[in-house]
Amino acid sequence: MTILVLNSGSSSFKFAAYRYPLGAAAPGDAPADRSAVHMGPDELLRGQVQGLPDAPVLSWRADGVHRAEIALPTPADQRRALRVVLERLQAEGLIDRLEAVGHRVTHGGESLVAPHRIDASTLALLESLQPLAPLHQPYCIAGIQAMMALAPEVPQVACFDTAFHATQPRLHTTMPLPANWRDRGMRRYGFHGLSFEWIAQQLPALLGEEAAEGRVIVAHLGSGASVCGMLGRRSVRTSMGLSTLDGLVMSTRPGALDIGVALYALQELHMDVAELDRGLHCASGLLGLSGISGDMRVLADSDDPRARFAIEMFCQRAAQEIAATAVALGGCDAIVFTAGIGEHSSAVREAIVGLLGWMGLRIDAGRNAVHGPRLHASDSAAGLWVVPTDEERVIARHTAALLNA
């Protein structure tokens, strides 16, 4: 079975292709399936298209070899770009007959808590959830619609970033709001679940079978960022809530915020909802603090004091959320850093662990400088690790499992 995985964004999309033996054992629908770490699939290639719609560029890797960047015809929406990608990969002999497509979908709401084969009713439900993830959900749907148009006979599967958090207790999903508001779906959902699921699957090999079931906190630090506390490799508490705005400071999103800010903006500053929405989703976070960039790499290379302050606040909020998650777990046995910043910024990791020194955490500077995987010093009260995430492989596994079933 050849599976294409799509992770769609506003001006780009990532893709990967995998081969799974038809009928082979594969992980089930339950989040963090315990056998999944031992399973395939075999990766054929992975790549991305950036610069949509006006300057699209295709690049990919196959067999560990980077292929030259290729400019695509313009203008190109996701459907046009995907058609070129599929034609090019087939012409190169990298994929033959496409048998399934798995999609990363940000929000599954309350009802979609496991991978789901996409049909008209599923697509309608996903569209109804767009207001909860306006930076992500519309582009996930656009990717689905593009593939449905290009390959209508190929089964498509949606895998949800919210699904991993379905195991959280009501204490950590309920918002202190009027009951009739909560009855209309206002609750904490959590995101980055496919990334957290991958880490959960790696914990036995990393920590050992027994320790993997302990109190583990995972910090997914990228342009979007969140923290997840796991017990028994199941999500117990996470920093994001109803939408992707909550929790940590992010690239262009503020994270946890006094709701009075929105009321003040609407009532006193006379902003309209669209302006408020743009400000919160696209102009806050690291970008809003620094006035320079939302990219941690740019800020780290800058000697502007605003850049240093933005990084300091990012680390402060991350440490606070890790500490809050430790409260929910009743302690902390290990912390895992993942995603772009978590995997590659030794300075950010060092700053966050330094703020948590009162918990007895100690980082080994040498190990941190080479990005682990082990980061902790011998006298640290909890393990510290770096684990690269692989959301695409999780999606491929779920797609194969659902179709083989």
C-alpha positions, 0 to 999 in steps of 0.5 A: 500500500502506497500512502501519501501524507499531506500537512497543509498550510496557508502558503506551503504544504509538506508531504511524505510517501510511505509503503505499507504491506497490504494487510500488515499489522498496524496500530489501532485507532486508540491514541498512542497505541503501545505497539506502534513504535515497533511498526513501519511504514517504510518512508519513500520520500518527503518534501514540501512546496513553499511560496504559494501562490506566487513563487512556489518551489518544490523540494524533496528528499528520497533515500536521504538525497536532497533533490534540487529545488524546482520552481512551479508554474505560477500562480499555483493554488494547492490543487495545481501544485499538488498535481505537479508534485504527483506528476513529478514524483511518478515520473521520477519513479518514486511512487507508482499507484497511490492507494491512500492519502492521510491528512493532518487536520488541526481540529476534530471537535468533540466527536472526531477523536480517532482517525476517520475516513473522509466523506461529505459529512466528515468534510462538512463537520470539519468546515464547521470547526474552522472558527476554532482554528482559522490559521490551520483548519481552512488549509487542511480542508483545502488540501483534502478538497484538492486531493479529492479532485485530483484522485477521487477514487483514492480513499482519504483519511483525516488524522486530528491534532486534537484526538490525542487529548481525548483521554484528558479528565474533565478537570482539565478540559472543562472551562469555568463558563456558564453551563449553556456555553459549555453545552455548545462546545466551549471546552479545552481541546488541546493540539499538536496531538500527532506530535505528542503521540509520536513522542509517546510511542518513542518513550519505551525505547528512550526511557525503558518500559516502566519509566515510559509510563511515568509522569512525562512532560513534552514541550512541543516548541515551534512556530506553534507551541504547547506543552502536554503532560502524560501519565501512562503515555496518555494525555492528562493536561495540555496548555492549549485550550478551545483554540490554538491561541492559548498557552505558550507565547508562539511565533505570531500568537500570544498564548495565555491572555486575559480575555479582558484584552479582547473586550477592551479592544472591541469596546474601547479601541473600537476594533472590529472582530476581523482586526482583532482576529488578525492581531491575535493570530498574525501579529502577536507572540514573538513578532508582536514583542520584538517588532522584528520577526516571529522566527526564533532563529532571526531573533537569536541572531539579533542584538536588538534588546527587543529580540532578547526580551521576546526570547526571555518571555517565550522561555518564561511562559514555557517554564510556567506551563511546564510547572503547571503541568507538573502540578497536574501530574503530581510531579515530573519524571522526564521532560522531552523537548521536540519540534523546531525550536525544541529540537534545535535551540540549545539556548532556549532549552538551557534557559527553560531548564534554568528557570526550573532549577527549583524543581531540581532540574539540571542540564548538561551543557555539553550534551545540550550543545550537541542536541542530546538526545540525553540532556540531563546532568547526573544530579538532575531530579528528572530526565531531560531529552530531545526527541525529533517529532514525526507527525507524518509517520503517525498519520501514515500508520493511522491511515494504513490501520484504518484501511486495513481494518 
